[in-house]
């Protein structure tokens, strides 16, 4: 279960060591929920939904061409910051990055986003970002099929959008590789998984 990163977070749910670990039970700031946008249940859980890049290869190629492969992660984020994620799939990915890791370093946010992408590509979980994020009992910031309100003009959201694009376009390697699970350092769920490493306030596993 993923624990929260801020003092305003909810307490993590109890971990059942016999069950497969979930990706997130506990998140960042959920106190800002006012009028969350609704996402239909069929949309949210459709494992065959296209990822953000599907149907947009020319746009993706153009963005990738504008980013130097030698640029630092911070430089890539600065280039790709936006209040508009550009698609429903990237909105889901950026939303999870925002709520789970907005207080983390850019590397920490990248690692969290990459876990979602890894899950979508694994064949073990829904095959889209939205499918992974809205999978039942995975992220506690999700309420039904909606996210809390996000201030889209904020720097944290703009950074999350940039990181989501970097993950989606594979513009920067994740420091946690092929990790599929993570939890906050302040909890000890006792998972029988291969530990990949620790970054910021999260511990990652595969």
GROMACS elastic network, one bead per residue, 0.5 to 0.9 nm:
[ bonds ]
;  ai    aj funct       b0    kb
    1    12     6  0.68650   500
    1    13     6  0.69277   500
    1    14     6  0.78075   500
    1    15     6  0.64186   500
    1    21     6  0.63752   500
    1    22     6  0.53210   500
    1    23     6  0.57857   500
    1    26     6  0.72450   500
    1   138     6  0.79590   500
    1   139     6  0.86851   500
    1   181     6  0.85885   500
    1   182     6  0.74308   500
    1   183     6  0.56436   500
    1   184     6  0.81036   500
    1   187     6  0.85989   500
    1   189     6  0.73225   500
    2    12     6  0.69174   500
    2    13     6  0.86780   500
    2    22     6  0.76705   500
    2    23     6  0.60438   500
    2    26     6  0.54657   500
    2    27     6  0.70081   500
    2   100     6  0.83646   500
    2   138     6  0.86669   500
    2   139     6  0.78842   500
    2   140     6  0.87426   500
    2   181     6  0.85901   500
    2   182     6  0.62094   500
    2   184     6  0.55536   500
    2   187     6  0.84214   500
    2   202     6  0.82686   500
    3     9     6  0.82885   500
    3    10     6  0.81742   500
    3    11     6  0.71411   500
    3    12     6  0.52138   500
    3    13     6  0.83557   500
    3    24     6  0.70574   500
    3    25     6  0.61664   500
    3    27     6  0.60991   500
    3    28     6  0.84507   500
    3   100     6  0.86379   500
    3   183     6  0.57667   500
    3   185     6  0.79056   500
    3   186     6  0.74692   500
    3   187     6  0.69835   500
    3   202     6  0.84979   500
    4     7     6  0.80084   500
    4     8     6  0.84034   500
    4     9     6  0.53415   500
    4    10     6  0.67633   500
    4    11     6  0.73503   500
    4    12     6  0.72419   500
    4    24     6  0.88900   500
    4    25     6  0.81331   500
    4    28     6  0.51140   500
    4    29     6  0.82592   500
    4    99     6  0.88965   500
    4   100     6  0.69712   500
    4   101     6  0.86254   500
    4   183     6  0.86367   500
    4   184     6  0.66443   500
    4   201     6  0.89999   500
    5     8     6  0.84457   500
    5     9     6  0.68740   500
    5    26     6  0.85930   500
    5    27     6  0.67442   500
    5    28     6  0.55229   500
    5    29     6  0.84681   500
    5   100     6  0.72171   500
    5   101     6  0.70700   500
    5   102     6  0.86223   500
    5   103     6  0.70084   500
    5   104     6  0.81644   500
    5   184     6  0.72539   500
    5   201     6  0.69267   500
    5   202     6  0.87072   500
    6     9     6  0.55074   500
    6    27     6  0.82748   500
    6    28     6  0.58062   500
    6    29     6  0.70007   500
    6   103     6  0.75898   500
    7    10     6  0.84588   500
    7    28     6  0.84846   500
    7    29     6  0.85381   500
    8    28     6  0.72569   500
    8    29     6  0.59511   500
    8    30     6  0.78011   500
    8    31     6  0.74886   500
    9    12     6  0.88011   500
    9    26     6  0.69360   500
    9    27     6  0.61145   500
    9    28     6  0.52930   500
    9    29     6  0.56090   500
    9    30     6  0.67735   500
    9    31     6  0.81600   500
   10    13     6  0.89917   500
   10    25     6  0.89416   500
   10    26     6  0.58153   500
   10    27     6  0.69690   500
   10    28     6  0.79395   500
   10    29     6  0.83659   500
   10    30     6  0.78617   500
   10   140     6  0.84667   500
   11    25     6  0.84532   500
   11    26     6  0.62834   500
   11    27     6  0.88006   500
   12    15     6  0.85375   500
   12    24     6  0.87205   500
   12    25     6  0.55586   500
   12    27     6  0.83796   500
   12   140     6  0.86848   500
   12   187     6  0.82016   500
   13    25     6  0.59098   500
   13    26     6  0.72221   500
   14    25     6  0.87940   500
   14   189     6  0.81458   500
   15    18     6  0.87557   500
   15    19     6  0.81798   500
   15    21     6  0.76998   500
   15    22     6  0.88408   500
   15   188     6  0.88118   500
   15   189     6  0.56754   500
   15   190     6  0.83693   500
   15   191     6  0.89300   500
   16    19     6  0.55062   500
   16    20     6  0.81778   500
   16    21     6  0.79261   500
   16   189     6  0.78376   500
   17    20     6  0.75881   500
   17    21     6  0.77098   500
   17   189     6  0.68182   500
   17   190     6  0.63797   500
   17   191     6  0.62241   500
   17   192     6  0.80726   500
   18    21     6  0.86890   500
   18   191     6  0.86235   500
   19    22     6  0.86157   500
   20   191     6  0.82680   500
   21    24     6  0.88413   500
   21   181     6  0.72892   500
   21   182     6  0.88512   500
   21   189     6  0.85323   500
   21   191     6  0.69769   500
   22    25     6  0.73091   500
   22   137     6  0.74289   500
   22   138     6  0.55825   500
   22   139     6  0.84007   500
   22   181     6  0.71368   500
   22   182     6  0.84538   500
   23   115     6  0.86896   500
   23   116     6  0.87379   500
   23   137     6  0.86585   500
   23   138     6  0.53596   500
   23   139     6  0.68397   500
   23   180     6  0.77732   500
   23   181     6  0.53632   500
   23   182     6  0.61456   500
   23   183     6  0.73818   500
   24    27     6  0.71384   500
   24   100     6  0.82557   500
   24   137     6  0.77092   500
   24   140     6  0.64338   500
   24   141     6  0.87432   500
   24   181     6  0.84774   500
   24   182     6  0.76579   500
   24   183     6  0.71920   500
   25   137     6  0.72254   500
   25   138     6  0.61336   500
   25   139     6  0.53139   500
   25   141     6  0.82091   500
   25   183     6  0.85731   500
   26   100     6  0.81744   500
   26   139     6  0.66853   500
   26   140     6  0.50482   500
   26   141     6  0.69408   500
   27    30     6  0.72794   500
   27    96     6  0.89606   500
   27    99     6  0.59321   500
   27   100     6  0.50369   500
   27   101     6  0.81868   500
   27   139     6  0.70705   500
   27   140     6  0.61238   500
   27   141     6  0.57684   500
   28    31     6  0.89749   500
   28    98     6  0.80532   500
   28   100     6  0.53035   500
   28   101     6  0.70723   500
   28   102     6  0.76874   500
   28   103     6  0.82739   500
   28   141     6  0.75954   500
   29    32     6  0.67739   500
   29    33     6  0.89497   500
   29    99     6  0.64437   500
   29   100     6  0.85262   500
   29   141     6  0.81363   500
   30    33     6  0.61989   500
   30    99     6  0.77420   500
   30   140     6  0.87878   500
   30   141     6  0.60102   500
   30   147     6  0.89361   500
   30   148     6  0.64682   500
   30   149     6  0.86516   500
   31    34     6  0.85764   500
   31   148     6  0.80915   500
   32   148     6  0.64836   500
   32   149     6  0.60596   500
   32   150     6  0.75815   500
   33    36     6  0.64033   500
   33   147     6  0.77733   500
   33   150     6  0.78627   500
   34   148     6  0.67605   500
   34   149     6  0.56887   500
   35    38     6  0.89261   500
   35   148     6  0.71698   500
   35   149     6  0.58725   500
   36   146     6  0.60727   500
   36   147     6  0.56134   500
   36   150     6  0.80335   500
   37   145     6  0.89687   500
   37   146     6  0.60319   500
   37   147     6  0.68470   500
   37   148     6  0.78616   500
   37   149     6  0.74866   500
   38   144     6  0.89688   500
   38   145     6  0.64358   500
   38   146     6  0.50108   500
   38   147     6  0.77631   500
   39    42     6  0.85086   500
   39    43     6  0.67805   500
   39    44     6  0.63686   500
   39   144     6  0.87864   500
   39   145     6  0.52490   500
   39   146     6  0.55859   500
   39   147     6  0.86112   500
   40    43     6  0.52615   500
   40    44     6  0.60809   500
   40    45     6  0.87473   500
   40   145     6  0.64382   500
   40   146     6  0.84361   500
   41    44     6  0.50333   500
   41    45     6  0.62026   500
   41    46     6  0.83474   500
   41   134     6  0.87937   500
   41   144     6  0.82835   500
   41   145     6  0.61036   500
   42    45     6  0.56332   500
   42    46     6  0.59098   500
   43    46     6  0.55047   500
   43    49     6  0.76519   500
   43   130     6  0.79521   500
   43   131     6  0.79750   500
   44    47     6  0.85834   500
   44    49     6  0.88201   500
   44   130     6  0.56484   500
   44   131     6  0.54522   500
   44   132     6  0.85931   500
   44   133     6  0.81961   500
   44   134     6  0.57028   500
   44   135     6  0.77180   500
   44   145     6  0.66113   500
   45    48     6  0.88124   500
   45    49     6  0.84960   500
   45   126     6  0.73491   500
   45   128     6  0.87569   500
   45   130     6  0.71602   500
   45   132     6  0.78369   500
   45   133     6  0.88849   500
   45   134     6  0.64001   500
   45   135     6  0.63149   500
   45   136     6  0.86517   500
   46    49     6  0.55426   500
   46   126     6  0.72783   500
   46   127     6  0.82324   500
   46   128     6  0.77972   500
   46   130     6  0.82088   500
   46   131     6  0.59437   500
   47    50     6  0.86204   500
   47   120     6  0.86606   500
   47   125     6  0.78871   500
   47   128     6  0.60331   500
   47   130     6  0.86644   500
   47   131     6  0.57186   500
   47   132     6  0.83055   500
   48    51     6  0.89246   500
   48   126     6  0.74948   500
   48   127     6  0.60575   500
   48   128     6  0.68496   500
   48   131     6  0.85179   500
   49    89     6  0.87151   500
   49   126     6  0.87632   500
   49   127     6  0.71021   500
   49   128     6  0.56745   500
   49   129     6  0.86140   500
   49   130     6  0.81475   500
   49   131     6  0.76579   500
   50    53     6  0.77884   500
   50    54     6  0.57446   500
   50    55     6  0.83871   500
   50    89     6  0.78757   500
   50   127     6  0.79817   500
   50   128     6  0.61939   500
   50   129     6  0.87353   500
   51    54     6  0.55698   500
   51    89     6  0.59754   500
   51    90     6  0.81021   500
   51   120     6  0.87148   500
   51   127     6  0.78880   500
   51   128     6  0.53291   500
   51   129     6  0.65713   500
   51   130     6  0.85402   500
   51   168     6  0.83393   500
   52    55     6  0.82609   500
   52    56     6  0.79169   500
   52    86     6  0.85358   500
   52    87     6  0.63045   500
   52    88     6  0.73775   500
   52    90     6  0.57287   500
   52   128     6  0.83701   500
   52   129     6  0.80948   500
   52   165     6  0.88865   500
   52   168     6  0.71221   500
   53    56     6  0.53306   500
   53    57     6  0.63608   500
   53    59     6  0.83781   500
   53    60     6  0.65719   500
   53    87     6  0.89844   500
   53    89     6  0.87323   500
   53    90     6  0.89228   500
   53   168     6  0.71598   500
   53   169     6  0.76514   500
   54    57     6  0.68164   500
   55    58     6  0.85990   500
   56    59     6  0.53966   500
   56    60     6  0.62143   500
   56    61     6  0.86330   500
   57    60     6  0.50658   500
   57    61     6  0.59651   500
   57    62     6  0.84717   500
   58    61     6  0.50799   500
   58    62     6  0.60880   500
   58    63     6  0.86542   500
   59    62     6  0.51239   500
   59    63     6  0.62808   500
   59    64     6  0.86250   500
   60    63     6  0.52080   500
   60    64     6  0.61144   500
   60    65     6  0.85370   500
   60   169     6  0.68851   500
   61    64     6  0.50645   500
   61    65     6  0.60215   500
   61    66     6  0.86770   500
   61   169     6  0.86130   500
   62    65     6  0.51288   500
   62    66     6  0.64360   500
   63    66     6  0.52399   500
   63    67     6  0.67951   500
   63    80     6  0.85607   500
   63   169     6  0.85669   500
   64    67     6  0.54015   500
   64    68     6  0.80677   500
   64    69     6  0.87866   500
   64   166     6  0.89382   500
   64   169     6  0.70588   500
   64   170     6  0.88876   500
   64   171     6  0.71226   500
   65    68     6  0.73086   500
   65    69     6  0.89904   500
   66    79     6  0.87161   500
   67    70     6  0.84688   500
   67    71     6  0.72037   500
   67    75     6  0.87951   500
   67    76     6  0.65940   500
   67    79     6  0.76417   500
   67    80     6  0.89362   500
   67   171     6  0.80088   500
   68    71     6  0.52508   500
   68    72     6  0.88242   500
   68    76     6  0.81234   500
   69    72     6  0.83280   500
   69   171     6  0.72886   500
   69   172     6  0.79990   500
   71    74     6  0.80133   500
   71    75     6  0.58309   500
   71    76     6  0.63561   500
   72    75     6  0.51091   500
   72    76     6  0.63121   500
   72    77     6  0.86560   500
   72   172     6  0.86013   500
   73    76     6  0.50707   500
   73    77     6  0.61391   500
   73    78     6  0.85788   500
   73   106     6  0.73649   500
   73   107     6  0.76688   500
   73   163     6  0.88362   500
   73   166     6  0.88355   500
   73   171     6  0.89005   500
   73   172     6  0.69432   500
   74    77     6  0.50766   500
   74    78     6  0.61308   500
   74    79     6  0.86339   500
   74   106     6  0.72046   500
   75    78     6  0.50724   500
   75    79     6  0.62513   500
   75    80     6  0.87726   500
   76    79     6  0.50993   500
   76    80     6  0.62845   500
   76    81     6  0.86405   500
   76   162     6  0.77908   500
   76   163     6  0.84939   500
   76   166     6  0.76413   500
   76   171     6  0.82641   500
   76   172     6  0.86008   500
   77    80     6  0.51823   500
   77    81     6  0.58962   500
   77   106     6  0.83485   500
   77   158     6  0.88847   500
   77   159     6  0.64837   500
   77   160     6  0.87849   500
   77   161     6  0.86901   500
   77   162     6  0.51415   500
   77   163     6  0.62887   500
   77   165     6  0.88758   500
   77   166     6  0.77386   500
   78    81     6  0.55851   500
   78   159     6  0.79361   500
   78   162     6  0.76516   500
   79   162     6  0.79149   500
   80   158     6  0.84812   500
   80   159     6  0.82356   500
   80   161     6  0.77402   500
   80   163     6  0.80556   500
   80   165     6  0.74229   500
   80   166     6  0.81644   500
   81    84     6  0.88011   500
   81   155     6  0.86194   500
   81   157     6  0.87369   500
   81   158     6  0.50389   500
   81   159     6  0.57265   500
   81   160     6  0.80976   500
   81   161     6  0.63961   500
   81   163     6  0.83220   500
   82    85     6  0.68250   500
   82   152     6  0.87595   500
   82   153     6  0.86370   500
   82   157     6  0.81763   500
   82   159     6  0.76285   500
   82   160     6  0.89367   500
   82   161     6  0.63325   500
   82   162     6  0.67458   500
   83   152     6  0.52738   500
   83   153     6  0.58956   500
   83   154     6  0.79046   500
   83   155     6  0.86915   500
   83   157     6  0.67966   500
   83   158     6  0.51572   500
   83   159     6  0.87948   500
   83   161     6  0.71203   500
   84    87     6  0.82614   500
   84    91     6  0.81618   500
   84   152     6  0.76509   500
   84   158     6  0.79904   500
   84   161     6  0.73967   500
   85    88     6  0.77527   500
   85    89     6  0.85569   500
   85    90     6  0.55934   500
   85    91     6  0.53619   500
   85    92     6  0.89983   500
   85    94     6  0.73554   500
   85   158     6  0.85724   500
   85   161     6  0.55356   500
   85   162     6  0.81226   500
   85   164     6  0.81905   500
   85   165     6  0.79900   500
   86    89     6  0.85510   500
   86    90     6  0.67655   500
   86    91     6  0.73808   500
   87    90     6  0.53539   500
   87    91     6  0.61158   500
   87    92     6  0.87483   500
   88    92     6  0.63150   500
   88    93     6  0.87715   500
   88   130     6  0.77841   500
   89    92     6  0.52055   500
   89    93     6  0.63896   500
   89    94     6  0.86332   500
   89   128     6  0.73007   500
   89   129     6  0.57263   500
   89   130     6  0.57501   500
   90    94     6  0.58414   500
   90    95     6  0.81971   500
   90   129     6  0.74681   500
   90   130     6  0.83550   500
   90   161     6  0.74228   500
   90   164     6  0.63176   500
   90   165     6  0.71276   500
   90   168     6  0.78851   500
   91    94     6  0.51632   500
   91    95     6  0.58583   500
   91    96     6  0.86055   500
   91   129     6  0.89690   500
   91   130     6  0.83544   500
   91   161     6  0.75420   500
   91   164     6  0.83481   500
   92    95     6  0.50809   500
   92    96     6  0.63461   500
   92    97     6  0.87217   500
   92   129     6  0.62423   500
   92   130     6  0.52211   500
   92   131     6  0.88574   500
   92   132     6  0.89916   500
   92   133     6  0.67253   500
   92   134     6  0.85190   500
   92   147     6  0.88953   500
   93    96     6  0.53469   500
   93    97     6  0.63415   500
   93    98     6  0.86327   500
   93   113     6  0.66588   500
   93   116     6  0.73574   500
   93   117     6  0.83276   500
   93   129     6  0.58061   500
   93   130     6  0.70394   500
   93   133     6  0.74014   500
   93   160     6  0.84807   500
   93   161     6  0.81243   500
   93   164     6  0.58904   500
   93   165     6  0.88525   500
   93   168     6  0.88278   500
   94    97     6  0.50139   500
   94    98     6  0.59837   500
   94    99     6  0.86537   500
   94   113     6  0.76813   500
   94   157     6  0.76277   500
   94   158     6  0.89295   500
   94   159     6  0.87215   500
   94   160     6  0.50810   500
   94   161     6  0.50293   500
   94   162     6  0.80710   500
   94   163     6  0.73339   500
   94   164     6  0.51641   500
   94   165     6  0.83072   500
   95    98     6  0.50053   500
   95    99     6  0.61854   500
   95   100     6  0.83850   500
   95   133     6  0.88413   500
   95   147     6  0.76439   500
   95   150     6  0.80788   500
   95   157     6  0.79936   500
   95   160     6  0.73408   500
   95   161     6  0.81072   500
   95   164     6  0.89083   500
   96    99     6  0.53283   500
   96   100     6  0.57794   500
   96   101     6  0.79273   500
   96   112     6  0.82054   500
   96   113     6  0.74057   500
   96   116     6  0.85107   500
   96   133     6  0.68572   500
   96   139     6  0.81235   500
   96   141     6  0.84862   500
   96   160     6  0.85743   500
   97   100     6  0.53879   500
   97   101     6  0.54586   500
   97   102     6  0.65807   500
   97   109     6  0.59817   500
   97   110     6  0.79475   500
   97   112     6  0.63035   500
   97   113     6  0.56822   500
   97   157     6  0.88689   500
   97   160     6  0.57963   500
   97   161     6  0.83729   500
   97   163     6  0.79727   500
   97   164     6  0.74704   500
   98   101     6  0.56851   500
   98   103     6  0.84512   500
   98   109     6  0.80324   500
   98   150     6  0.86683   500
   98   156     6  0.68612   500
   98   157     6  0.61889   500
   98   159     6  0.83238   500
   98   160     6  0.54526   500
   98   161     6  0.83848   500
   99   102     6  0.62045   500
   99   103     6  0.89133   500
   99   141     6  0.70644   500
  100   103     6  0.83244   500
  100   104     6  0.87588   500
  100   109     6  0.81951   500
  100   112     6  0.75743   500
  100   139     6  0.85837   500
  100   141     6  0.84246   500
  101   104     6  0.51111   500
  101   105     6  0.80891   500
  101   106     6  0.89153   500
  101   108     6  0.69185   500
  101   109     6  0.53944   500
  101   110     6  0.89917   500
  101   112     6  0.70369   500
  101   113     6  0.89805   500
  101   160     6  0.87618   500
  101   201     6  0.88894   500
  102   105     6  0.78854   500
  102   106     6  0.85607   500
  102   108     6  0.88289   500
  102   109     6  0.68103   500
  102   156     6  0.60303   500
  102   157     6  0.79682   500
  102   159     6  0.83245   500
  102   160     6  0.72175   500
  103   108     6  0.89207   500
  103   109     6  0.85015   500
  103   156     6  0.82837   500
  104   107     6  0.77555   500
  104   108     6  0.53476   500
  104   109     6  0.60902   500
  104   199     6  0.89147   500
  104   200     6  0.64707   500
  104   201     6  0.74410   500
  105   109     6  0.62554   500
  105   110     6  0.85433   500
  105   199     6  0.89495   500
  105   200     6  0.73016   500
  106   110     6  0.60495   500
  106   111     6  0.85676   500
  106   159     6  0.81718   500
  106   160     6  0.88236   500
  106   163     6  0.76380   500
  107   111     6  0.61915   500
  107   112     6  0.87485   500
  107   174     6  0.75884   500
  107   175     6  0.69579   500
  107   199     6  0.80612   500
  107   200     6  0.87893   500
  108   111     6  0.51207   500
  108   112     6  0.63853   500
  108   113     6  0.87083   500
  108   175     6  0.82314   500
  108   199     6  0.61120   500
  108   200     6  0.63160   500
  108   201     6  0.83355   500
  108   202     6  0.79406   500
  109   112     6  0.51831   500
  109   113     6  0.61838   500
  109   114     6  0.85224   500
  109   160     6  0.74746   500
  109   163     6  0.70234   500
  109   164     6  0.89120   500
  110   113     6  0.51177   500
  110   114     6  0.60175   500
  110   115     6  0.86888   500
  110   160     6  0.88421   500
  110   163     6  0.59765   500
  110   164     6  0.77191   500
  110   166     6  0.80375   500
  110   167     6  0.69095   500
  110   172     6  0.85513   500
  110   173     6  0.86125   500
  110   174     6  0.62478   500
  110   175     6  0.79224   500
  110   176     6  0.89560   500
  111   114     6  0.50588   500
  111   115     6  0.63482   500
  111   116     6  0.89956   500
  111   167     6  0.89562   500
  111   173     6  0.89941   500
  111   174     6  0.54703   500
  111   175     6  0.62461   500
  111   176     6  0.58215   500
  111   177     6  0.79432   500
  111   179     6  0.83227   500
  111   199     6  0.82774   500
  111   204     6  0.86303   500
  112   115     6  0.52730   500
  112   116     6  0.68690   500
  112   174     6  0.89613   500
  112   176     6  0.87943   500
  112   182     6  0.79351   500
  112   202     6  0.87382   500
  112   204     6  0.89085   500
  113   116     6  0.53606   500
  113   117     6  0.65029   500
  113   118     6  0.87107   500
  113   160     6  0.89455   500
  113   163     6  0.74163   500
  113   164     6  0.64441   500
  113   167     6  0.64929   500
  113   168     6  0.88905   500
  113   174     6  0.88707   500
  114   118     6  0.58756   500
  114   119     6  0.84146   500
  114   164     6  0.86004   500
  114   167     6  0.60229   500
  114   168     6  0.85168   500
  114   173     6  0.89194   500
  114   174     6  0.64591   500
  114   176     6  0.81703   500
  114   177     6  0.79766   500
  114   178     6  0.78387   500
  114   179     6  0.78166   500
  114   180     6  0.85033   500
  115   119     6  0.61425   500
  115   120     6  0.86426   500
  115   174     6  0.89985   500
  115   176     6  0.84059   500
  115   177     6  0.85503   500
  115   178     6  0.71662   500
  115   179     6  0.56630   500
  115   180     6  0.50908   500
  115   181     6  0.66881   500
  115   182     6  0.80324   500
  115   204     6  0.87336   500
  116   119     6  0.51318   500
  116   120     6  0.62757   500
  116   121     6  0.87499   500
  116   128     6  0.89037   500
  116   129     6  0.65187   500
  116   132     6  0.65794   500
  116   133     6  0.74252   500
  116   180     6  0.74041   500
  116   181     6  0.88822   500
  117   120     6  0.50729   500
  117   121     6  0.62933   500
  117   122     6  0.85812   500
  117   127     6  0.88339   500
  117   128     6  0.80603   500
  117   129     6  0.66306   500
  117   132     6  0.85507   500
  117   167     6  0.72773   500
  117   168     6  0.74032   500
  117   180     6  0.88718   500
  118   121     6  0.51734   500
  118   122     6  0.59545   500
  118   177     6  0.89095   500
  118   178     6  0.62337   500
  118   179     6  0.70470   500
  118   180     6  0.62121   500
  119   122     6  0.50380   500
  119   123     6  0.74485   500
  119   124     6  0.70118   500
  119   125     6  0.57671   500
  119   126     6  0.74761   500
  119   127     6  0.74568   500
  119   128     6  0.86330   500
  119   129     6  0.84308   500
  119   132     6  0.69720   500
  119   178     6  0.89708   500
  119   179     6  0.85763   500
  119   180     6  0.59261   500
  119   181     6  0.87642   500
  120   123     6  0.70012   500
  120   124     6  0.79977   500
  120   125     6  0.60567   500
  120   126     6  0.57270   500
  120   128     6  0.52249   500
  120   129     6  0.61423   500
  120   131     6  0.78571   500
  120   132     6  0.63968   500
  121   124     6  0.82225   500
  121   125     6  0.80159   500
  121   126     6  0.84447   500
  121   127     6  0.60631   500
  121   128     6  0.80388   500
  122   125     6  0.66334   500
  122   126     6  0.86810   500
  122   127     6  0.77455   500
  122   180     6  0.86621   500
  123   126     6  0.73261   500
  123   127     6  0.68431   500
  124   127     6  0.84126   500
  125   128     6  0.86858   500
  125   131     6  0.80316   500
  125   132     6  0.65634   500
  125   135     6  0.84726   500
  126   129     6  0.78151   500
  126   130     6  0.83199   500
  126   131     6  0.50042   500
  126   132     6  0.53648   500
  126   133     6  0.89981   500
  126   135     6  0.75730   500
  127   130     6  0.86244   500
  127   131     6  0.65580   500
  127   132     6  0.71843   500
  128   131     6  0.50079   500
  128   132     6  0.62509   500
  128   133     6  0.86518   500
  129   132     6  0.51868   500
  129   133     6  0.61457   500
  129   134     6  0.85031   500
  130   133     6  0.50791   500
  130   134     6  0.58412   500
  130   135     6  0.81125   500
  131   134     6  0.53729   500
  131   135     6  0.57545   500
  132   135     6  0.52461   500
  132   136     6  0.88806   500
  132   138     6  0.80734   500
  133   136     6  0.85385   500
  133   138     6  0.69593   500
  133   139     6  0.67271   500
  133   142     6  0.80988   500
  134   137     6  0.81727   500
  134   138     6  0.71553   500
  134   139     6  0.73982   500
  134   142     6  0.69693   500
  134   144     6  0.81914   500
  134   145     6  0.65477   500
  134   146     6  0.83490   500
  135   138     6  0.58918   500
  135   139     6  0.80485   500
  136   139     6  0.79984   500
  136   144     6  0.85945   500
  137   140     6  0.69905   500
  137   142     6  0.87158   500
  138   142     6  0.83661   500
  139   142     6  0.57217   500
  139   143     6  0.88755   500
  140   143     6  0.73122   500
  141   146     6  0.87957   500
  141   147     6  0.65228   500
  141   148     6  0.70206   500
  142   145     6  0.65779   500
  142   146     6  0.57674   500
  142   147     6  0.50307   500
  142   148     6  0.72557   500
  143   146     6  0.53676   500
  143   147     6  0.61924   500
  143   148     6  0.76175   500
  144   147     6  0.83621   500
  147   150     6  0.81362   500
  149   152     6  0.89646   500
  150   153     6  0.87677   500
  150   154     6  0.84974   500
  150   157     6  0.74136   500
  151   154     6  0.56509   500
  151   156     6  0.88162   500
  151   157     6  0.70688   500
  152   155     6  0.82660   500
  152   156     6  0.86070   500
  152   157     6  0.57773   500
  152   158     6  0.70898   500
  153   156     6  0.86171   500
  153   157     6  0.70832   500
  153   158     6  0.71573   500
  154   157     6  0.54263   500
  154   158     6  0.63907   500
  154   159     6  0.87089   500
  155   158     6  0.50666   500
  155   159     6  0.60643   500
  155   160     6  0.85360   500
  156   159     6  0.51879   500
  156   160     6  0.61975   500
  156   161     6  0.87474   500
  157   161     6  0.61954   500
  157   162     6  0.86292   500
  158   161     6  0.51493   500
  158   162     6  0.63167   500
  158   163     6  0.87121   500
  159   162     6  0.50647   500
  159   163     6  0.61703   500
  159   164     6  0.85526   500
  160   163     6  0.50805   500
  160   164     6  0.60590   500
  160   165     6  0.86414   500
  161   164     6  0.50458   500
  161   165     6  0.63047   500
  161   166     6  0.86934   500
  162   165     6  0.51932   500
  162   166     6  0.62880   500
  162   167     6  0.87272   500
  163   167     6  0.61794   500
  163   168     6  0.85432   500
  164   167     6  0.51127   500
  164   168     6  0.60571   500
  164   169     6  0.85475   500
  165   169     6  0.59712   500
  165   170     6  0.81610   500
  165   171     6  0.82542   500
  166   169     6  0.53051   500
  166   170     6  0.57213   500
  166   171     6  0.50129   500
  166   172     6  0.64216   500
  167   170     6  0.50082   500
  167   171     6  0.66094   500
  167   172     6  0.71485   500
  167   173     6  0.83625   500
  167   174     6  0.82443   500
  168   171     6  0.79043   500
  169   172     6  0.84983   500
  170   173     6  0.70323   500
  170   174     6  0.89685   500
  173   176     6  0.85591   500
  173   177     6  0.73454   500
  174   177     6  0.52451   500
  174   178     6  0.81011   500
  175   197     6  0.88453   500
  175   199     6  0.83585   500
  176   179     6  0.59403   500
  176   196     6  0.63368   500
  176   197     6  0.66593   500
  176   198     6  0.82776   500
  176   199     6  0.81645   500
  176   204     6  0.69143   500
  176   205     6  0.84932   500
  177   196     6  0.78219   500
  178   196     6  0.84145   500
  178   205     6  0.84905   500
  178   206     6  0.66903   500
  179   182     6  0.77383   500
  179   195     6  0.85445   500
  179   196     6  0.66230   500
  179   204     6  0.60315   500
  179   205     6  0.51689   500
  180   204     6  0.75279   500
  180   205     6  0.61158   500
  181   203     6  0.83654   500
  181   204     6  0.57244   500
  181   205     6  0.50438   500
  181   206     6  0.60961   500
  182   202     6  0.63047   500
  182   203     6  0.53381   500
  182   205     6  0.59700   500
  182   206     6  0.86791   500
  183   186     6  0.84457   500
  183   187     6  0.72680   500
  183   188     6  0.83751   500
  183   189     6  0.82586   500
  183   201     6  0.83546   500
  183   202     6  0.54914   500
  183   203     6  0.54586   500
  183   204     6  0.68185   500
  183   205     6  0.87860   500
  184   187     6  0.59456   500
  184   188     6  0.83978   500
  184   201     6  0.55580   500
  184   203     6  0.61371   500
  184   204     6  0.89805   500
  185   188     6  0.73523   500
  185   198     6  0.81213   500
  185   200     6  0.84844   500
  185   201     6  0.54031   500
  185   202     6  0.53635   500
  185   203     6  0.59765   500
  186   201     6  0.78904   500
  186   202     6  0.86815   500
  188   191     6  0.81913   500
  190   193     6  0.87601   500
  191   194     6  0.86743   500
  191   205     6  0.88532   500
  192   195     6  0.89006   500
  193   205     6  0.61896   500
  193   206     6  0.62655   500
  194   204     6  0.87262   500
  194   205     6  0.54688   500
  194   206     6  0.54549   500
  195   198     6  0.84679   500
  195   203     6  0.76760   500
  195   204     6  0.60984   500
  195   206     6  0.65818   500
  196   203     6  0.77720   500
  196   204     6  0.53890   500
  196   206     6  0.66317   500
  197   202     6  0.86600   500
  197   203     6  0.59759   500
  197   204     6  0.54723   500
  197   205     6  0.71780   500
  198   201     6  0.75078   500
  198   202     6  0.58206   500
  198   204     6  0.60961   500
  199   202     6  0.55091   500
  199   203     6  0.64302   500
  199   204     6  0.78771   500
  200   203     6  0.81890   500
